Amino acid sequence: MFETIRTFFDPPITTDPERSTAKLAWVVRLRWVAIAAQLLSIIPALEFEVLEVALLPLFLSVVAMLAVLNVGTWISLRRGTPSSPILLLFQLGADILGLSALLIMTGGAWNPMVPILLVHSMLGALLLEGRLGLIFFGLFLGSLGMIQVNSHIPPGLAGSLVRADILFPAQIVVALVFWILTVWLSGTLDSLRSWFWEAQERKRRIDRLRAVGALAAGLSHELATPLNTAQLKLARLARTQGLEDNEELSTAIEELDRCGSVLHHMAGSQLQPDRLSLEIVELESLVLQVCESVGRVHEQATIHFLDDGRGPKRVLIPTVAFSQALINLVDNSIESGGANGEIEIVVQRNGSRAELCVQDRGSGWPDVVRRHLGEPFVTTKAEGIGLGLYYVHSLAAAIGAELTLEDREFGGAVARISLPIVTGSAVSEAANGITIPTPDWRPQDG
């Protein structure tokens, strides 16, 4: 019994972006409660002469119209008719007008039950958004003014009237305070709900990535041995049969090498935070060394390192893994902008965070890559396997950084990694004398 009553008043919190149907169903339930309360108040109102007998038929007519409206709305909801914010505004407006009519017959602004009208101010702020909310609040103020001007004072209230120049402004101020506080509370709850749903979506995405990681690790383990065996057998066959120059055999060996490389990078792209060796390093020094290392391999590409000059930016990162992530981004930019393209690597401070940007003048980020950022095997390149950005995204998530893909003004792409800056003077000894080995530059990313 208690559970039934509790669910009857459950607020309209659903996954529907507009939630109009759930809100309207909630309004219908609350209106039944209001209609019951209005009927129960008739006898006390007659007893204390707040409602005159001559006005009772008109009072009951207003209550009956609200009941008919509620029955029609309930039937519409049962049939699955979709709602809308406009319909919700109409329903709340009908409640305001109906309640105003009842109050006018029973003392208007001097009726002791007039604070009930303020509840509708809160409902409008809670259920309506933007321009519709303002329209409803304007209707509410109009109704408040109407009951102040057209009030019928019954005998029970005739000798206890507060001066109008005191009562009316006070009610308007109270209504405004109720409205502002409810709008603020509604906005806060909406933000919390959005954050909660985003957190759930991130969790589901992480679970999917973990499943992919487990699959990748299993494939790497199961396929590595037969691939190595096939490579050795083909190499021995080439030597014993004098087929070193055979084009088809060479192609087969190359493809097996490529398969091995794919498995190697699939296994290496699964980053676990508890397995990373973190160090405090100066981001500028590390990035500069990576630029020099990449420049020695891609001599035709022009790589510019830019620093904002705002002092050292010490970050807590796994040096080798972060260097590989940066190499992946630079490799992407070189492939996008061409071997002779210009790449800019920018390190700058943004508040309490350091930002590393790799930008080029290539074709920009494809939409499919943007939409599926953080998912493996997403690529638009004929020779790509879609693990480069996945590796960078996984590393960023593991160390508390953030990877974003942006379009560059006047053409090109920007990959931005934002990291928290480590405060204090303690710098790990490992940050000194870092050298970046020349990496394996076989195709490895997407």
Helices and strands as residue ranges (DSSP letters): H 2-8, H 20-40, H 42-47, G 53-55, H 56-78, H 85-105, G 108-110, H 116-127, H 130-149, G 155-157, H 164-240, H 247-268, G 273-275, E 279-282, H 283-297, E 302-307, E 314-317, H 319-337, E 342-350, E 353-359, H 367-371, H 388-399, E 402-407, E 413-420, G 429-431
